[in-house]
Amino acid sequence: MFIAISGISGSGKNTIMANLVKDKKNFFILTGASATTREIREEDKNYNTYVNMSEEEFKKGIVD
């Protein structure tokens, strides 16, 4: 089974995934990290869901 969890920033995606893993030990959660150029927020450190980079680094990763 494949389940995709998506939503806007702050909508609770990480909370849902954490509870799925806690309640169902046989779940394997494959997560991805988003790239961002904004400053690191305190809560970002809890989940490691962002790769912080400079705008120059970010633009180098864009494929036309």
JOBELRA-V660472 format. One record per helix or strand of 3 or more residues. SS is the DSSP state (h for helix, s for strand). FROM is the first residue (numbers start at 1). LEN is the number of residues. If there is no record, write none. Layout:
SS:FROM:LEN  SS:FROM:LEN
//
This chain:
h:13:11  s:34:3  h:44:4  s:50:3  h:55:6
//
